[in-house]
């Protein structure tokens, strides 16, 4: 076991399996459904504003996204959106909740390699039931020594989680979100490894801590084993 790394955490959505592409497809369908009923020029911006307002009410996940779509539809149509459109939005959201899990390349190999350094955790935010279902369908569940489904990812959250595994200073967090996975883990004293995904939710964008000794970036999970050897 490594003397430096004692515990490694993985994000789930768009780190181990695809997620954001389903949101993008739904936003396209949302625009198609609303087009006959509004002349709003930038539905995506209005929807994003609704999502930002509603994070505190509904948290992260598809259910909050569905409610934000309905709120936006009412807003941009001055409450005149047909009930059939609302029904279609609900159906689209329900389809999102049932989408199959598609693992990203090297996900299994990366988690297996991480286990050589100590306990491996899944640390994700979102709806509890949906995240549990996705983990079960992923086939990765038995590979993790701990599962943490949290309402948000901030430095104090990582401090609490890693406290039971030698502390954040000997911990590593791997994920596709600079805002949620990398920067707060570094602020907690640990290593933050950024694995960019081709699609990024605007809400998760943040400046990279370039030059920080505990920041790393890899092209995909296939590069993780070699990177862990460098810091472990």
Long-range contacts (C-beta under 8 A, 24 or more apart in sequence): 1-116, 1-117, 1-118, 2-116, 2-117, 2-118, 2-232, 4-170, 4-231, 4-232, 5-117, 5-118, 5-170, 5-171, 5-172, 5-191, 5-228, 5-231, 5-232, 6-117, 6-118, 6-119, 6-165, 6-166, 6-167, 6-170, 6-171, 7-117, 7-118, 7-119, 7-120, 7-121, 7-162, 7-165, 7-166, 7-170, 7-171, 7-172, 8-114, 8-117, 8-118, 8-119, 8-120, 8-121, 8-171, 8-172, 8-173, 8-174, 8-228, 9-120, 9-121, 9-122, 9-123, 9-148, 9-158, 9-161, 9-162, 9-171, 9-172, 9-173, 9-174, 9-185, 10-110, 10-111, 10-114, 10-120, 10-121, 10-122, 10-123, 10-144, 10-173, 10-174, 10-175, 11-123, 11-124, 11-173, 11-174, 11-175, 11-176, 11-177, 11-180, 11-181, 12-122, 12-124, 12-131, 12-134, 12-135, 13-124, 13-126, 13-134, 13-176, 14-104, 14-176, 14-177, 14-197, 14-199, 15-104, 15-174, 15-175, 15-176, 15-181, 15-195, 15-197, 15-221, 16-103, 16-104, 16-107, 16-111, 16-122, 16-138, 16-140, 16-221, 17-101, 17-102, 17-103, 17-104, 17-107, 17-134, 17-138, 18-102, 18-104, 20-197, 20-199, 20-200, 20-201, 21-199, 22-96, 22-99, 23-65, 23-96, 23-201, 24-199, 26-65, 26-69, 26-92, 26-93, 26-96, 29-92, 30-69, 30-72, 30-73, 30-89, 30-92, 33-73, 33-85, 33-88, 33-89, 34-73, 34-76, 34-77, 34-81, 34-85, 37-73, 37-76, 37-77, 37-80, 37-81, 37-82, 37-85, 38-76, 38-77, 40-76, 43-72, 43-76, 46-72, 46-75, 46-76, 47-72, 48-202, 48-203, 50-75, 51-203, 52-203, 55-203, 59-125, 59-126, 59-127, 59-151, 59-152, 60-125, 60-126, 60-127, 60-151, 60-152, 61-126, 61-127, 61-130, 61-131, 62-93, 62-96, 62-97, 62-127, 62-130, 63-93, 63-97, 63-127, 63-130, 65-93, 65-96, 66-90, 66-93, 66-96, 69-93, 97-130, 100-137, 101-134, 101-137, 101-138, 103-138, 103-139, 103-140, 104-197, 104-220, 104-221, 105-220, 105-221, 105-222, 106-220, 106-221, 106-222, 106-224, 107-140, 107-221, 108-139, 108-140, 108-143, 109-221, 109-222, 109-225, 110-174, 110-221, 110-222, 110-224, 110-225, 111-140, 111-143, 111-144, 112-143, 113-224, 113-225, 113-228, 114-172, 114-174, 114-224, 114-228, 115-143, 117-172, 117-228, 117-232, 118-165, 118-166, 119-145, 119-146, 119-165, 120-144, 120-145, 121-145, 121-146, 121-147, 121-148, 121-161, 121-165, 122-146, 122-147, 122-148, 123-148, 123-150, 123-153, 123-158, 123-161, 123-173, 124-148, 124-149, 124-150, 125-149, 125-150, 125-151, 125-152, 125-153, 125-180, 152-180, 153-177, 153-180, 153-181, 153-184, 154-184, 155-184, 155-185, 155-187, 155-188, 156-188, 157-184, 158-184, 158-185, 158-188, 158-190, 159-188, 159-189, 162-188, 162-190, 172-228, 172-231, 174-221, 174-224, 176-200, 176-204, 177-204, 177-206, 178-204, 178-205, 178-206, 178-207, 178-208, 179-203, 179-204, 179-205, 179-206, 180-204, 182-206, 182-208, 182-209, 182-215, 183-209, 186-212, 186-214, 186-215, 189-214, 190-214, 191-215, 191-216, 191-231, 192-216, 193-217, 193-218, 193-224, 193-227, 194-218, 195-219, 195-220, 195-221, 195-224
